[in-house]
Amino acid sequence: MSSSSTDTAKKHLNFLIRYTLQSASIIVILAVLVRVFLVSSYVMSGASMLPSVWPGDFLIAFKWSVWTPERGDVVALRCPGARDRTCLKRVIGVPGDRVEFRAGQLVVNGESSRLSKVSQELAVERLGSVKWVIWPALVSGASVAPLVVPPGHVYLLNDKRGDGEDSRSWGPVSRDELEAKVRFVWLSLDWFDAGKVRSWPRPRWQRMLRSID
């Protein structure tokens, strides 16, 4: 092989190496930017958002930099009572809303939520034009004093209303504390069988690629 052919081959090889490294770097940078600014992923371990989000759900969430939280959104944030954990909650009140519980009944701006049972335990909750499914079990007659959501804050509740680790105990949460809006389940694994932990999880096929309402 002549020296000119060898030089050409080396140039082609160097070009391929540079092209591959540059392409890989761009892909990594784009992935990091998307992860930091646009999309995040969470795994649900608790039961506070049943029936909308199940333990073992792997979730896709969109960052808040381009959205304003609205009533009905499911959001992710660092738990105010335990900053090392991530919580998922539903936005019930936005700035200016007056939120209270009367004998266990959610009331927003003087309007009582309307419940339509869909099973023995679950019900569709409606507030104005928005609705979602909740597990309404709550201590009978429980009331929460009226509170007006201040500017830049939201009022958050669990869909499983018997779990009170939400704005009923925290109060309103600053919008700056919200990390992302949860939109989809991309994978769901069931680790339990009759109350015991499985040695290997069972996929919940019916929950995969499910939107969060």
Phi, psi and omega in degrees: 000134181288162180295326180294321178294321178296316179299318180297317179297319179296321179296317179298318180295315178298320179298315180297319179295313179297317181297316180296315181295317179295318179295316179297321180295317179298317180298316180297315180297315179297319179298318179295316180298317178298316181295321184281319191252338189240310189232143175224166180229141181224156173239127181274127178249333182264181184246011187293339181253015172299141007265002184290318180233128184257152171303132183096358175284133172259125194241145171257130181228149179256139183294158186274357186298339183242011181230153170251128182298137180235157179302131180102342179293143171261125188236157176250142178201163172287129184300124179303329180271351181203090190294347179277355180246153174258133178250149169246131181218165177254135177286121179251320181236139176247171185310131180095344179287144175255113187246138176202167170240129176245110181050045178085358182261124177290131179229126179235122180055039178081355181259121177285139175295149181253125182252133174236113184293137176245349175199185180299327185251335191252155178211151171275127177255130180240134172227109184063234183264001182249154181209160179199165180264135180230165169255096195281000183309125181211150178306128184303128177080004182296135179233151175231130184299148179302144180214132177266126182290122182286166178304142177075014181232167174223157176253124188245140176227154170281148172289329173272094193292343176290344177267111187268013179279077180202203185293347174295330177254327181277328194087182179300150182246137179297139177302330180295341179280343183283132182266321188194163174258121184280130186238320188221152165262119179259343177204143178220126182237133178259115183264359188240148177218108182055041177085354179255150180281128178289152173285338178215132186288155176255123179295139172263089187299326185290344181263349183290138181061031180268136178280152178262117182265000000 
